[in-house]
Amino acid sequence: MRQWSTLEASRKIKPIMRALANKLSKEDAQAKVALEPFGRKTLSFYRYIEIDSPVDLRDKLYVAWEKLGILGRIYLAEEGINAQISVPIPKLEEFTEDLNSVAELNPVATPQPIRLNFALDQSAPSFWKLIIKIRSQVVADNLPKGSYDLKQVGEHLSPQEFNQALENGGVVVDMRNQYESVIGKFANAITPHSQTFSEELREVAELFKEKKSEPLLLYCTGGIRCEKASAFLLAQGFTKVKQLEGGIINYAQAVKTTGLESKFHGKNFVFDARLAEAVTAEIIGKCYTCQTPADTYDNCKNDTCHNLIIQCDQCRVNTLGTCTLACQKIVALPMEEQIQIRKGHKALFNRPVNRPVNRPVNFS
C-alpha cells in the first residue's frame, strides 16, 4: 500500500477542499451552534483498513455528514480513518447506521460495527465546523513500510481487565505525548518524554528492549495509537503486549457508569475545544509559570506564538495569558501593532528558549 507524502496528499485534494468546505468564520460558526435547538454528542472512532481512494471517500463522507449536521475533525488515509466529531442527538441513530453502511470502512466478508467512544463531558461544545482532511497516515509514525502488521495487534483489555492486569503487576506505558500525560495518567505509568508518537515508538522499544517477554500494558486517549504501537512492538519481538480497549475515554465511561475504581488520576487531554475531561477530581499538573497545582490548558494569547500552556487562574491574569515575558510584551501592545508583528513574520518569530517545554498545539 503506497504512502502519500504530505505534499502529494495536499496536491491531490486542493480542488476538492475548495468545493467541499465550511467557509464560515470561527465566530459565525460558534454563533450558529449556539442557536441550535437540539443537543449534541461528542464522540470519536477509528478504523485501520485499506482505503483505495481516500479522496473519493472524503467527498462521499462530507456530502453525507454535512447533511446530518456533523461537526468535527476527520482524517483519512490509505491506512484508515480517525475521527473526533459532534453529532446532533436527533441524528445520532441515522449517523451510526450511515457510518456502518460505508463500504470502504466495512469489509463485506467480515462486517463489524465501528466502535464509538462517547465523551465523558457532554456539557460544552467541542467543534464548530466539519473538516475532513487527507493525510499520508492517520497516525504518523515515520517508520519504513513493512515495519509492522496492523492485522497483528496486542490483546484488547476491557477497563475491568485492565485494572486487574495493573493489580497483577504489569508494566503500564502511556502511549500519548508528554503534554497529555502531565495532567492525567494511570498510577505508576511510564510516561515517555517524547513529544510525538513516532518518537515515542522508538523510545518505548529502546526502554524495554531487555524485557521483551514481560507484560506491557499500553493505553492512550481512544485506542488508535495503542493499536499501531502494539503492532510495532510485536514486530520488534515483544511477546506480551496488551492494550486498553477504547482508551481512556472508554475507561472513564466505565468508571462513571459501573462504579469501577479509577486507577487513572486527573484529566484526559482531548483534541477539541474542550481540551480536557476530568476523570477524577485530582489535580496532578502544575502551572508553568509558578509551579502551583493546575491542569487547565490554553493557548498563549500572543497569536504569533499560541504555545499550549498550563496556567493557574492568578498567573493567567498576571501574565495576560501568555507563556513568556516576550509574549506578554507583545500582547500588551495595541492590536494594530500586534497585527503588524504577525503579518509575514510568523516563520521569523524568535520563540523564547525558556518557554514551557510542551508541544505547541493550535485549536483555534
N, C-alpha and C positions, 0 to 999 in steps of 0.2 A: 504493500500500500504506500504510494508516494506521499511524502510530506511536503506541503507547500511552504515556501519561505513566507515571512510576513509581507515582503514586498509583492510576491506573486499573488498572495491572497488579496491584498488591498487593490491590486490592479484588476483582479477578476470581478470584484464586487462594486467598484465605483459607480458604474451606470445604474445598477440595481439599487444601491443605497440611496441615490438621489431620488429615485422614483418611489421607493417604499421606505419612508422615514417620517417620524413625527417631528414636524418643524416648529412646534410651539416652543416658546422660550420657557425656561425653568419656572419663572414666575407665573406665566399663563397656565402652564401645566399643573402647578400646585393649586392655583385658583380653581381650575376645572375639577380636580379631585375633591377639593373642599366642598364643592357644591353637589357632589353625587348623593343621591337619595338612598343609597344602599351601602352596606358594609363590604369589606374586602378581607380576604385571607392571604397572608404571605406564606409562600411555600417554596420549596426547592426540589429539584430532581436532577438526575443524571443517568446516562447510559453509555457505556462503551460499546460501540457497534460500528462496523464498517459502513460508511456512507459514501456512495459513489459520487454524488454531486451535492455537496453542501450548499452551493449557490442556489440550485433549484429548490432544495428543501427550505432554504431560507425564505425564498419568495412565497412558497406554499404556506409556511407557518405564519409569516407576517400577515398575509391576507386573511387567513382564518382566525388568528388570535386577536387581530385588531378589531374584528367584528364582535368578538366576545368581550372587548374592553380590557384585555390583558395588558398589564404594565410590567416592566421588569427588564432584566438583562439576561440575554441568552447567547451562548457561544456554541457555534457549530464547527466541526472539523471532520476530516475523513475518519477520525477515530471515534466520533460520537457527539454527544450533546451534554451541555452543562447549563442549568437554568436556575435563576432566582427570580421569582415573579410574584405579582399581586393579582389575585383573581376576584372579580365581583362575586359575592356569595351567591346571588341568584343564578350565576353562570357556572358555578363550580362543577356540578354534575355533568353539564354539557362539555365543559373543558376536559374533564377527566376521560369521558368517552371519546372525545376527539383525539386526545393525546395517544390513547391506546389503540386508535384505529390508523395511526400514521404508519404506513407500510415500511418506510425507511427505518423506523425505530423499533419495529416489532416483527421479528422473523416469523414467517408463516409456519415453518416447521415446528418451532418451539415458542408459541406465543406466551408472553408473560407480562402482566401489567407492570407498568413502570412505577416504582415506589415513589410516593410523595412524602416529603418531610415538611410537616406543618410547623411554622414558627411558634415558639412558646409565647411571645409577646405579640398580640394582635391589636394592641391599642393605638399604635402610632403608624402613620403612613410610611411605606417602605420605598416605593418607586413612584415616579411621575410620568414616565414615558415607556413605550415599548421599543427596545433596542435589540436587534438580532444581528450579531456580527460573525464573520467567518474568521477562524483562527487556524494556524498550522496545526495546533493541538489544543484540546480543551483544557488540558493541564500541561503547561510547558515543562519539559524535563531536560531538554538539550542533550539527550542521550543518542548514541548511534542507533540506527534502525536495527531491530532484532535483539536489543538488549534485554528484552523481557517479552512474555506472552500474556496478554490480558485475559486469556482464557484459563490461565493458571494463576489463581489468586489465593490469598490466605483465607483461613476459615472465618466465617462471619459469626460473631457472638452477639446474642441479644443483650440488652442492658443488664438483665439479671445474671446472665452467664459471664458478662464482663466483670461484674462485681465479684463473682465467685472466683474468677481467674486472678483478680487482684489479691483476694484474700489468700489464694494458694501460692502467692509469691512470684507471679510473672513480672517480667520487666516491662513497664509501660512506657511507651515512647510517643511523644506529641509530634505529629507529622505536620503541624502548622508552622507558620513563620513566627519569629520571636515576638514581633509586636502584638500577635494574637495571644500568646501564652502568658504575657505579663499581667493580663487582667483576669485570667481564669485558666485552671488546669486541674488535672487529676492529682490526687495526693501521690507524692513520691515519683511523679512523672519525670522522665528525662526530657528536657526541653532544649534541643539543639540551638546553637547561636545563629543559625542560618537565617538570611533574610529572603531567600527564595526557595521554592520547592526543589528545583534542580540542585541547588547547593546542599539541601538537607538530605536528599537521597544518598549522596556520596558521603556526607558526614556520618549518617547513621550506619551505613555499610562499613565504614572505617572504624567507627567507635566500637562495634560489636563483632569485628572480624574474627576474634578468638572465641566467640561464644555462639557459633552458628547452630549448635544443637540445642540451645536453651530457648524457652518460650519467649517470644516477643509479642507484646500486646500493643497494637497500633490504634491511634484514634485521631480524628480530625473533625472539621466542622460538620460535614454531612455525609462523608464516606468516600467521596470521589478521589481524594488524594491518597487515602489508605489503599484503595483498590489498586492504583498504579504502584504505590510504594511496596505493597505486599508482593505483587508480581515481580518487581525488580529484585527484592530481597530473596525471593525463592530462586530466581535465576542466578543469584550470587552464591547459592549454596546453603542458605538458611533453611532449616527444616521444620520449624515450629512457629510459623508466622500466623498470627490471628488479628482480627480487626473488629472494631466496634461497629455493628450493623447500624447504618443510618447516622453514624457520628454522634456528636454532642447534642445536636438538635433532637434526634430520636431519644437519646438518653434522658434529656431534660423533660421530654414529654412523659416518659415512663416514671420519672421522679414525681412529676406533678399529678399524674392520673392514677398511679398504682401504689404510691406511698413508698417506692423504692428508696432506700437510703442513698443519698447523693455522696459519692466519693469524688465528685467534681466540685471544686471550690471556686466561687467567684462568678465572673461573667463569661459568656460565649461571644466572641467577636463575630459579627456578621457583616456581609458585604452589601449593605444597602443603607438607606438614610438613617436607620436606627443605630447603626454601628455596633451595638451590643445588646444581648439579652441577659438578664440576671438569672442564673440557675440557682444560686444561693445568695444570701444577703452579705456574705463576707466580702470585704474589700482587700484584695491582695496586691493591687497595683500601687504605684507611687507617683505623685506629682513630679513631673520632670523638672520643675522649677525649684521646689522647696523640699521634695522628698517625703512629704506627709502622705498618709494613705489617700489614694484617689484612684478612680477607674473610669473616668469619663473622658472619652476620646473626642477630639475636634480637630479641624484643620487650622493651621496657623492663619490668622486673619490678614497677613500680608499675602495677597493673591499671587505675587510673583514666587512665593515660597510654597505655601499650602502644605507644609510638612505636617504629618499626622502626629499629634501630641496628646499626652495626658496632663491635665491640669486640675488643681483643686479650685473651688469657687473663688477664693481670695486671690490666688495668683492669676486667674483668668481676668480679674478686674485690674489688678496691679500692672499686668503686662500688656493690657489691651488685647488679650487673647493671642499673643504671639509667642514664638518659641525662643527668640534671642533678642538681645538688645538692639541689634542691627534691624531686625524686622519690626521691633516696637517703634523705632525711629521713623521707619517708612510709613507705618500705619498712622502715626501722629501727624503726618503731612496732610495738607489739603488734598481732597480727592483728585483734583486736576493734576497735581504733581505726582500722585501715585500712579495715575493712568499713564503719564509720560514716562515714568520709570519702567512700567510694564511693557509699553509699546516697543516691540522689536528687541527687547533686552532680556527676555526670559532665559535664553540659552547662555547669556553672558553674566547673569546674576551670580555673584560670588557668595554662595551659601556658606555661612559661618562654620568653621571646622568644629566648634564646640557645640553644635546643635544637638538635640536629643538623638540618641542612637536608635533609630527605628526607621522603617522603610516608609518613604512618603507615599501616601495614597490619596487620590483626589476623588471625593464622592459628590462633587457639585455637578 
